């Protein structure tokens, strides 16, 4: 079988896509996978405008169009980049086993609790900034954007005393060595789908879906789909600070969430647990509580 894999051209996207291609070749010996590089809106938009435009969909739209137009059979995304609702005709064929979903502090060895007052902490994510303010209101949070290497360079050049980045991205790029500490996901709730890869394909390509399902991890799908239901219930690709982290243990599913309506709203953390098949119900329950209190 010959398959074309649509992917962005960034180092992280290429690394993730090559990893998936290799796993598919292992699962289906003889399979040929060709990477098709697609330039997305997020790749051409100046990084300083990412926040104002909203991140959801910026790194997926053109890739999804390539799938629908038949230019590729499947695509690999960082799941957190996908809006809650997919374009008609597309589906998530597989979620490989999830990487570390946590956020990581990179600060040259100084933990969050030990950073000097008024130190600058770099993160373009309002979700991260608002939750960190609850832990260390005496620090200054600034927007630092760009790829991982760009952000690490800005840290080295002294633009900030620390960075907060996704642990999974650092791990996949072989840069786990720079992590000072991993942040508690109950206190700094990750973005929905953070740490997971989503393999997207056309819903009508049964042959492709059959091949890709070999890469699907059931526990990851249960957790990530729960988080994505919550995201959808709160408004899909909204730009408000929003986090969701689901985890499955001993057939019980626990969902931690964070949400702020923006403005003067400092945000709120909620948590709920239930049976492993109750993910959608848990997500909608917490979304309902947050909406009622907003």
C-alpha positions in Angstrom: 0.0 0.0 0.0 1.2 3.5 -0.9 0.0 6.4 1.2 0.7 10.1 1.2 0.9 11.8 4.6 0.1 15.6 4.7 2.2 17.5 7.3 3.5 20.9 8.1 7.1 21.7 7.4 8.1 22.6 10.9 10.8 20.5 12.6 8.3 19.3 15.2 5.6 18.4 12.6 8.1 16.6 10.5 9.4 14.7 13.5 5.9 13.6 14.5 4.9 12.6 11.0 8.1 10.6 10.4 7.4 8.8 13.7 3.9 7.9 12.7 5.1 6.8 9.2 7.6 4.5 10.9 5.0 3.0 13.3 2.7 2.4 10.3 5.4 0.6 8.4 6.1 -1.6 11.4 2.4 -2.4 11.7 1.9 -3.1 8.0 5.2 -4.3 6.5 5.6 -3.2 2.9 3.6 0.0 3.3 5.1 3.0 1.6 4.5 6.4 3.2 5.4 9.7 1.3 5.4 12.9 3.3 3.6 15.8 1.6 4.5 19.1 3.1 1.7 21.6 3.3 2.1 25.3 4.2 -0.6 26.4 6.6 -2.0 29.8 7.7 -0.1 29.4 10.9 3.2 29.0 9.0 2.7 32.3 7.0 1.0 34.4 9.7 3.5 36.5 11.7 3.9 34.9 15.1 2.8 38.1 16.9 -0.7 37.6 15.4 -1.2 34.0 16.5 -2.8 35.1 19.7 -5.2 37.7 18.1 -6.3 35.3 15.4 -6.8 32.3 17.7 -4.7 29.2 17.4 -7.4 26.6 16.6 -7.4 25.8 12.9 -4.4 27.9 12.0 -2.2 24.8 11.6 -4.8 22.5 10.2 -7.1 24.2 7.6 -4.9 23.8 4.6 -3.9 20.3 5.6 -7.5 19.3 5.8 -8.2 20.8 2.4 -5.4 18.7 1.0 -7.1 15.6 2.4 -10.5 16.5 1.0 -9.0 17.3 -2.4 -7.3 13.9 -2.6 -3.7 15.3 -2.4 -2.9 13.0 0.6 -4.6 10.0 2.2 -4.0 11.0 5.8 -2.5 13.7 8.0 -0.8 14.0 11.4 -1.6 16.8 13.7 -0.7 17.9 17.2 -4.2 17.2 18.6 -4.3 20.5 20.6 -4.2 22.3 17.2 -7.5 20.8 16.0 -10.8 22.6 16.5 -13.5 20.6 18.2 -15.5 20.2 15.0 -13.8 18.6 12.0 -14.8 19.5 8.4 -17.5 17.3 6.9 -16.0 14.2 5.4 -13.0 13.9 7.7 -12.5 11.8 10.9 -9.8 11.0 13.4 -8.7 7.6 12.3 -6.3 7.0 15.2 -4.8 8.5 18.3 -1.4 6.9 19.0 -0.4 6.4 22.6 -0.2 9.8 24.2 3.0 11.5 25.2 3.3 13.5 28.4 0.4 16.0 28.5 1.9 18.3 31.1 3.3 21.8 30.7 7.0 22.1 31.6 9.0 25.0 33.2 12.3 25.7 31.5 14.3 28.0 33.7 17.9 26.9 34.0 17.2 24.9 37.1 15.1 27.3 39.2 11.7 25.9 40.1 8.5 28.0 39.9 8.3 28.4 43.6 11.8 29.7 43.8 11.8 32.3 41.0 12.5 35.8 42.2 9.5 38.1 42.5 8.9 40.1 39.3 10.8 37.6 37.2 9.6 37.4 33.6 8.0 34.1 32.5 7.5 33.6 28.8 4.4 32.0 27.4 2.0 33.1 24.6 -0.8 31.0 26.1 -3.4 32.8 28.1 -4.5 29.4 29.5 -1.0 29.0 31.0 -0.6 32.6 32.1 -3.9 32.8 34.0 -3.3 29.5 35.9 0.3 30.5 36.7 -1.0 33.8 38.1 -3.0 31.8 40.6 0.2 30.1 41.8 2.7 33.0 41.5 0.8 36.4 41.2 4.1 38.2 41.9 5.7 37.2 38.6 5.5 39.0 35.3 4.0 36.9 32.4 5.0 37.9 28.9 4.1 36.6 25.4 6.9 34.8 23.7 6.1 33.1 20.5 7.8 31.1 17.8 9.1 27.5 17.5 10.8 25.7 20.4 14.4 26.7 19.3 13.3 30.4 18.9 11.8 30.5 22.4 14.8 28.7 24.0 17.1 31.3 22.3 15.1 34.1 23.7 15.4 32.6 27.2 19.2 32.3 26.7 19.4 35.9 25.5 17.7 37.1 28.7 14.3 38.1 27.4 12.8 36.1 30.3 13.9 34.1 33.3 11.7 31.1 32.4 9.6 29.6 29.7 6.5 27.3 29.9 6.3 24.9 27.1 4.5 21.6 26.3 6.5 18.7 27.7 5.5 16.5 24.7 7.0 18.8 22.1 10.3 19.0 24.0 10.4 15.2 24.4 9.7 14.6 20.7 12.5 17.0 19.7 14.9 15.4 22.1 15.1 18.5 24.3 13.8 17.0 27.6 17.1 17.9 29.1 16.1 21.6 29.4 13.1 20.9 31.6 13.4 22.2 35.2 10.1 20.8 36.4 6.8 19.5 35.2 3.8 21.5 36.3 1.0 19.7 38.1 -1.8 19.2 35.5 -4.4 19.7 38.1 -3.1 23.2 38.9 -2.0 24.1 35.3 -4.5 22.2 33.3 -3.1 21.4 29.8 -4.8 22.3 26.6 -7.4 19.7 25.3 -5.5 17.0 23.5 -2.0 18.2 24.6 0.6 15.5 24.2 -1.5 13.5 21.8 -1.2 13.1 18.0 -4.4 12.9 15.9 -4.2 11.0 12.6 -6.9 12.4 10.4 -8.3 10.9 7.2 -11.3 11.0 4.9 -14.3 9.2 6.4 -15.1 7.5 3.0 -11.6 5.8 2.6 -12.4 2.6 4.4 -9.1 1.0 3.3 -7.1 3.8 4.8 -9.1 3.8 8.0 -8.6 0.1 8.3 -4.8 0.5 8.0 -4.6 3.5 10.4 -6.6 1.9 13.2 -3.7 -0.3 14.0 -2.1 2.8 15.5 -5.0 3.7 17.7 -4.6 3.5 21.5 -7.9 3.0 23.2 -7.0 4.7 26.5 -5.7 7.8 24.7 -8.8 7.9 22.5 -11.1 7.7 25.6 -9.2 10.6 27.4 -8.7 12.9 24.4 -12.3 12.5 23.1 -13.5 13.5 26.6 -11.3 16.6 26.5 -12.5 17.5 23.0 -16.2 17.1 24.0 -15.5 19.6 26.8 -13.8 22.0 24.3 -16.7 21.7 21.9 -19.2 22.3 24.7 -17.4 25.5 25.7 -17.3 26.9 22.2 -15.0 24.8 20.1 -12.1 26.8 18.8 -12.7 29.7 21.2 -9.8 31.9 22.2 -10.7 32.0 25.9 -8.3 30.4 28.3 -9.4 26.8 28.5 -7.8 23.6 29.6 -8.9 20.0 29.9 -7.0 16.9 31.1 -8.7 13.5 31.3 -7.0 10.3 32.6 -8.1 6.7 32.8 -7.2 4.5 35.8 -8.7 1.3 37.0 -11.7 1.8 34.6 -12.4 5.2 36.1 -12.1 8.4 34.1 -11.2 11.7 35.8 -11.5 15.0 34.1 -9.8 18.2 35.3 -10.8 21.5 33.6 -10.0 25.2 33.7 -11.9 28.0 32.1 -12.0 31.8 32.2 -14.6 33.9 30.5 -11.9 36.6 30.0 -11.7 40.2 31.3 -11.6 40.3 35.0 -12.6 36.7 35.4 -9.6 34.9 37.1 -10.9 31.5 36.0 -12.0 28.4 37.7 -10.9 24.8 38.1 -13.3 21.9 38.3 -13.0 18.2 38.4 -15.3 15.1 38.0 -14.9 11.4 37.8 -17.0 8.6 36.4 -16.9 5.3 34.5 -14.6 5.1 31.5 -17.5 5.2 29.1 -19.0 8.4 30.6 -16.5 10.8 29.2 -18.9 12.8 27.1 -21.3 13.1 30.1 -18.6 14.3 32.4 -17.4 16.9 29.9 -20.9 18.3 29.3 -21.6 18.3 33.1 -18.5 20.4 33.8 -19.1 22.7 30.8 -22.6 23.3 32.1 -21.4 24.3 35.5 -18.9 26.7 34.1 -21.3 28.3 31.8 -23.9 28.7 34.5 -21.3 30.5 36.7 -20.0 32.8 33.9 
